[in-house]
């Protein structure tokens, strides 16, 4: 049975359980069960390879002990074990700072919940999961692709849209930022870990040649996610991608720490992120920031913090909505600060449909480097492929759609960039003259001729007059009809 069919059949079994209500609960349930199997498979491999290695999970609660035997616990006995022993034990795991994997298990189970009510159905699910060997690279890769599909499915679970940036966009951003082992890479609002996985893949393809490179790469990763479900999904995602100690993925709100307290030791080389936008932070969070940056708009606070966290020479790629480009007030002060502290060298403008069907909103990819002020900014307008009106669920954006932008980019030094029908350059002075409004439209695009405004106004007045006449006639007809 293929891995895809295995996952599908697990979801079908869960649909029969009265305790699991809807996609979000089903995915949460799936996730903690997969997590325990993945970490156990990884433990078996580490025990074979590292002398003296011990699993972070006590023996009675290891997957191999209670779940691996297909004829093992089931029914009421299994439910009692999971609810009264397994969950309490894993929620209360204690360990020192060195025990990264142990801390990961505790953090994952801290807010996890067993929704299933039927021990028989749970045994069926467990036996299906046992069919996947996460130490088999091919199976793991297949599962990795399916896992990404599960993450995409999360979108349909209501408010979960903020967890997921289209894979093509994260891969493009990682490719342009070009992270390398030894650099500290941070995603301060990591969701399910899309930027991390694309960065890991990029480094393994281009730079990881020996075990020391892999170690340097893993040690340089940093991430934070405040919501429980995406945090659990991200940690599982890291294990799937062969990360031995994913305790760098903190379950926390990056913005909850005072801006001023982020010092030299917190500086990073790279920030790759899609901060939640449109959201409002809880009361008091904005008071962690200097007066002139105080706002409850989440994306703005993240932008202020990213500029602070980059070390001189550090680079960032950030997804931001159109509202940030043209917004005023705090947004103006933020853009001024960004352009003074950093070289904002490229803004890639994406069409509204990139995040469809989860959000139809104009988004932009901002690329900047800390250390010297902005002199000029290149804009690149990404267009939907010919023959397609918009991106959609069935026709999403793909990495090859962004290839023309990569060809235009000009390599690591961005040399030889030329103005084209989709690329143009503006100076910092032009931006300042517009009050730091960065919403520059493509100057090469011929705007539709809608006619003379005076003439249009006269036509509107005439149309309104005619509508009023028709309304009066309709009223008269109705009155006559009612008097009969």
C-alpha positions in Angstrom: 0.0 0.0 0.0 1.4 3.4 -1.0 2.1 6.0 1.7 -0.5 8.3 0.2 -3.2 5.5 0.4 -2.1 4.8 4.0 -2.6 8.4 5.1 -6.0 8.5 3.2 -7.2 5.3 4.9 -6.1 6.7 8.3 -8.2 9.8 7.7 -11.1 7.6 6.7 -10.9 5.6 9.9 -10.7 8.8 12.0 -13.9 10.1 10.3 -15.8 7.2 11.9 -14.7 8.3 15.4 -17.4 10.4 17.2 -14.7 12.4 19.2 -12.9 13.8 16.1 -14.8 16.8 14.8 -13.5 18.4 11.6 -10.2 18.9 9.8 -8.2 20.7 12.5 -8.9 18.1 15.1 -8.2 15.2 12.7 -4.9 16.8 11.7 -3.9 17.5 15.3 -4.7 13.9 16.2 -2.8 12.6 13.2 0.1 14.8 14.1 0.9 13.6 17.6 0.5 10.0 16.6 2.9 10.5 13.6 5.2 12.4 15.9 5.6 9.5 18.3 6.2 7.0 15.5 8.7 9.3 13.7 10.7 10.1 16.9 10.8 6.4 17.8 12.1 5.4 14.3 14.7 8.1 14.6 15.6 6.9 18.1 16.1 3.3 16.8 18.5 4.7 14.2 20.4 6.9 16.7 20.7 4.0 19.2 22.4 1.9 16.4 24.7 4.8 15.4 25.6 6.5 18.6 27.1 4.7 21.6 25.2 5.4 24.8 22.3 7.2 23.1 19.0 7.1 25.0 15.5 7.9 23.9 14.0 11.1 25.4 10.8 9.1 26.1 10.7 6.7 29.0 10.4 3.0 27.9 6.7 2.4 28.8 5.7 5.3 26.6 7.9 4.6 23.6 5.9 3.8 20.4 7.7 0.4 20.1 6.5 -0.6 23.6 2.8 0.2 23.5 1.9 0.6 19.8 4.1 -1.5 17.6 2.5 -4.9 18.2 -0.6 -5.1 15.9 -2.2 -7.5 18.4 -1.4 -5.2 21.3 -3.7 -3.0 23.5 -7.0 -2.0 22.0 -10.5 -0.9 23.1 -11.0 0.5 26.6 -7.6 -0.6 27.7 -5.9 1.4 25.0 -8.0 4.5 25.7 -7.3 4.4 29.4 -3.5 4.0 28.7 -3.4 6.9 26.3 -5.5 9.3 28.4 -4.5 8.4 31.9 -0.8 7.4 31.4 0.7 8.4 28.1 -0.4 12.0 27.9 0.2 12.9 31.6 3.7 11.4 31.4 4.8 13.2 28.2 3.3 16.5 29.4 5.4 16.4 32.5 8.7 15.2 31.1 11.5 17.1 32.8 15.0 17.6 31.5 18.1 19.9 31.5 18.9 22.4 28.8 21.0 19.7 27.1 18.0 17.4 26.7 16.7 19.1 23.5 14.8 16.2 22.3 13.1 15.6 25.7 12.1 19.3 25.7 10.6 18.9 22.2 8.4 16.0 23.3 7.2 17.9 26.3 6.5 21.1 24.3 4.6 19.1 21.6 2.4 17.4 24.2 2.0 20.5 26.4 -1.2 21.5 24.6 -1.9 18.3 22.6 -5.2 16.4 23.1 -6.4 13.0 22.3 -9.8 13.5 20.5 -10.4 9.8 19.6 -13.0 8.0 21.7 -12.9 4.5 20.2 -10.0 2.3 21.3 -10.8 -0.1 18.4 -10.6 2.7 15.8 -7.4 4.0 17.4 -5.8 0.5 17.2 -6.7 0.5 13.5 -5.0 3.9 13.0 -1.9 2.8 14.9 -1.6 -0.4 12.8 -1.8 1.7 9.6 0.9 4.1 10.9 3.1 1.1 11.7 3.1 0.4 8.0 5.3 3.5 7.4 9.1 3.1 8.1 10.4 6.6 8.7 14.0 5.3 8.5 13.4 4.3 4.9 14.5 7.4 2.9 12.1 6.8 0.0 9.1 6.3 2.3 10.1 9.4 4.3 10.3 11.5 1.2 6.9 10.3 0.0 5.5 11.0 3.4 7.2 14.5 3.4 5.3 15.3 0.2 2.0 14.0 1.7 2.7 15.9 4.9 3.0 19.1 2.9 -0.4 18.2 1.4 -1.8 17.8 4.9 -0.5 21.2 5.8 -2.2 22.7 2.7 -5.4 20.9 3.7 -5.3 22.7 7.0 -6.4 25.8 5.0 -9.9 24.4 4.8 -10.0 24.2 8.6 -11.2 27.8 8.9 -8.8 30.3 10.3 -5.7 28.2 9.6 -4.8 30.0 6.5 -2.0 32.0 8.2 0.0 28.8 8.7 0.9 28.2 5.0 2.9 30.1 2.4 2.8 28.5 -1.1 5.8 26.2 -1.4 6.9 27.9 -4.7 7.2 31.2 -2.8 9.1 29.8 0.1 11.5 27.9 -2.2 12.0 31.1 -4.4 12.8 33.2 -1.3 15.2 30.7 0.1 16.9 30.4 -3.3 17.4 34.2 -3.6 18.6 34.6 0.0 21.0 31.6 -0.4 21.5 30.5 3.2 24.7 28.6 4.0 25.8 26.2 6.9 27.3 28.3 9.7 24.9 31.2 9.3 22.2 31.8 11.9 18.8 31.6 10.1 15.6 32.7 11.9 11.9 32.5 11.1 10.2 34.4 14.0 6.7 33.3 13.0 7.4 29.9 11.5 4.0 28.3 11.2 4.4 24.8 10.0 8.1 25.3 9.0 7.9 25.9 5.2 10.8 28.4 5.1 12.9 26.1 7.3 12.4 23.1 5.1 13.1 25.0 1.9 16.3 26.4 3.5 17.4 23.0 4.7 16.8 21.6 1.2 18.7 24.5 -0.4 21.7 24.0 1.9 21.8 20.2 1.4 21.6 20.6 -2.3 24.3 23.3 -2.6 26.6 23.3 0.4 26.4 20.2 2.7 29.2 17.9 1.6 30.2 16.3 4.8 28.8 15.5 8.3 30.4 18.7 9.8 28.5 20.8 7.2 25.2 19.2 8.2 26.0 19.8 11.9 26.8 23.4 11.3 23.5 23.8 9.3 21.4 22.2 12.0 23.0 24.3 14.7 22.3 27.6 12.9 18.5 27.2 12.7 16.2 29.3 14.9 12.4 29.5 14.9 9.3 30.5 17.0 5.6 29.8 16.7 3.0 30.9 19.2 0.1 28.6 18.2 0.0 25.0 19.4 -1.1 23.1 16.3 1.3 24.7 13.8 4.1 24.4 16.4 3.5 20.6 16.6 3.3 20.4 12.8 6.6 22.3 12.5 8.5 20.1 15.0 7.2 17.0 13.2 8.2 18.5 9.9 11.7 19.1 11.2 12.0 15.4 12.4 10.8 14.3 8.9 13.6 16.4 7.4 16.2 14.6 9.5 16.7 17.3 12.1 18.0 15.5 15.2 17.1 18.2 17.8 14.2 20.4 16.7 14.1 22.1 20.1 15.2 25.3 18.4 11.5 25.6 17.3 10.2 27.5 20.4 6.5 27.5 21.3 6.2 31.1 22.1 5.3 34.6 20.8 8.4 36.4 19.5 6.7 39.7 20.0 6.0 39.1 23.7 9.6 39.9 24.6 10.6 43.6 24.9 12.2 44.9 21.7 15.0 46.6 23.7 16.0 43.3 25.4 17.1 41.8 22.0 20.8 42.4 22.1 24.0 41.3 20.4 23.6 37.7 21.3 20.2 37.5 19.6 21.5 38.9 16.3 21.0 36.6 13.2 22.5 36.5 9.7 19.2 35.7 7.9 15.5 36.2 8.5 13.1 34.4 6.2 9.4 34.8 7.2 5.8 35.4 6.3 4.6 37.2 9.5 0.8 36.9 10.1 -0.9 40.0 8.6 -4.3 41.5 9.1 -4.0 40.2 12.7 -4.1 42.3 15.9 -1.9 41.5 18.8 -3.3 41.1 22.3 -3.3 44.1 24.7 0.1 45.0 26.1 2.2 43.5 23.3 2.7 46.8 21.6 4.1 48.3 24.8 7.2 46.0 24.3 8.1 48.3 21.4 9.4 51.9 21.3 6.7 54.6 21.2 7.1 55.5 17.5 6.6 51.9 16.5 3.7 51.0 18.7 0.8 49.4 16.9 -1.4 46.3 17.3 -0.9 45.3 13.7 1.2 42.1 13.9 3.1 42.4 10.5 4.3 45.9 11.4 5.7 44.8 14.8 7.5 41.9 13.1 9.0 44.2 10.6 10.4 46.5 13.3 11.8 43.5 15.2 13.4 41.9 12.0 15.4 45.1 11.4 16.6 45.0 15.0 17.5 41.3 14.9 19.6 41.4 11.7 23.3 41.8 12.4 25.3 44.2 10.1 25.5 42.5 6.7 22.5 40.3 7.6 19.9 39.7 5.0 16.1 39.2 5.0 13.2 38.2 2.8 9.8 39.0 4.1 6.2 38.6 2.8 4.2 41.7 3.4 0.7 42.9 2.2 0.1 45.9 -0.1 -1.2 47.7 3.0 2.4 47.9 4.4 3.6 49.6 1.2 1.1 52.4 1.1 0.1 52.6 4.8 0.7 55.8 6.8 1.4 56.6 10.4 3.4 53.9 12.1 3.8 52.2 8.7 5.5 55.4 7.4 7.9 55.5 10.3 8.7 51.9 9.9 9.5 52.2 6.2 11.7 55.2 6.9 13.5 53.2 9.6 13.9 50.2 7.2 15.4 52.3 4.4 17.8 54.2 6.8 19.0 51.0 8.5 18.9 48.6 5.5 19.4 48.4 1.8 15.9 47.6 0.6 17.1 46.4 -2.8 14.2 44.4 -4.3 10.4 44.3 -4.0 8.7 41.5 -5.9 5.0 42.3 -6.4 2.8 39.2 -6.5 -0.8 39.0 -7.9 -3.7 38.8 -5.5 -4.4 35.2 -6.4 -1.1 33.7 -5.1 -2.6 32.9 -1.7 -6.0 31.9 -3.1 -8.3 30.4 -2.1 -7.3 31.2 1.5 -6.9 34.9 1.0 -7.2 37.2 -2.0 -4.8 39.9 -1.0 -2.0 41.7 -2.8 1.3 40.6 -1.4 5.0 41.6 -1.8 8.3 40.0 -1.2 10.7 42.5 0.4 14.5 41.7 0.1 16.8 43.8 2.2 20.3 43.8 3.8 21.3 45.5 7.1 24.1 48.0 7.4 23.7 50.7 4.8 20.8 53.0 3.8 18.7 52.4 0.7 19.8 54.3 -2.5 17.4 52.8 -4.9 14.8 50.0 -5.1 14.1 47.6 -7.9 10.5 46.4 -8.4 9.6 43.3 -10.2 6.0 42.5 -11.1 5.3 38.8 -11.2 2.4 38.0 -13.6 0.2 35.0 -13.8 1.3 32.7 -16.7 -0.3 33.4 -20.1 -3.5 31.6 -20.7 -4.4 31.6 -17.0 -6.6 34.3 -15.5 -5.4 33.7 -11.9 -3.8 31.2 -9.6 -6.2 28.8 -7.9 -6.4 25.7 -5.8 -6.2 23.5 -8.9 -3.6 25.8 -10.7 -1.4 27.1 -7.9 1.8 29.1 -8.3 4.8 26.8 -9.1 8.5 27.4 -8.7 9.1 27.5 -12.5 6.6 30.4 -12.7 9.2 32.5 -10.8 12.1 31.4 -13.0 11.9 34.6 -15.2 12.5 36.7 -12.0 15.6 34.5 -11.1 16.9 35.0 -14.6 16.5 38.8 -14.3 17.9 38.9 -10.7 21.6 39.2 -11.7 23.1 36.6 -9.4 24.4 37.0 -5.9 25.7 40.6 -6.6 22.5 41.5 -8.5 24.6 42.8 -11.4 23.3 43.7 -14.8 19.7 44.2 -13.9 17.7 45.9 -16.7 14.4 47.7 -16.8 11.9 45.5 -18.6 8.1 45.6 -19.1 7.9 43.9 -15.6 10.9 45.5 -13.9 11.6 49.1 -12.9 13.8 51.1 -10.5 13.0 54.0 -8.2 15.3 56.1 -6.1 15.2 56.6 -2.3 14.5 60.3 -3.0 11.4 59.4 -5.0 10.1 57.3 -2.1 10.8 60.1 0.4 9.0 62.6 -1.9 5.9 60.4 -1.7 6.0 60.2 2.1 7.5 56.7 2.0 4.7 55.3 0.0 6.2 52.2 -1.6 3.2 51.3 -3.7 4.8 52.0 -7.0 2.8 50.7 -10.0 4.5 49.4 -13.1 5.3 52.4 -15.2 5.5 50.3 -18.4 2.0 49.1 -18.1 -0.6 51.0 -20.2 -3.5 51.7 -18.0 -7.0 51.2 -19.5 -8.5 54.3 -21.0 -11.7 54.8 -19.2 -12.6 58.0 -21.1 -13.0 61.7 -20.1 -14.0 62.1 -16.4 -16.4 65.0 -17.2 -18.2 62.9 -19.8 -18.3 60.0 -17.4 -19.9 62.2 -14.7 -22.6 63.4 -17.0 -23.4 59.8 -18.0 -23.6 58.8 -14.3 -26.0 61.7 -13.6 -28.2 60.7 -16.5 -28.2 57.0 -15.4 -29.2 58.0 -11.9 -32.0 60.2 -13.3 -33.3 57.3 -15.4 -33.2 54.9 -12.4 -35.2 57.4 -10.3 -37.9 57.6 -13.1 -38.1 53.9 -13.3 -38.4 53.6 -9.5 -41.3 56.2 -9.5 -43.1 54.2 -12.3 -42.7 50.9 -10.4 -44.0 52.6 -7.2 -47.1 53.8 -9.1 -47.8 50.4 -10.6 -47.5 48.7 -7.1 -49.8 51.3 -5.5 -52.5 50.7 -8.3 -52.1 46.9 -7.8 -52.6 47.2 -4.0 -55.7 49.4 -4.3 -57.6 47.0 -6.4 
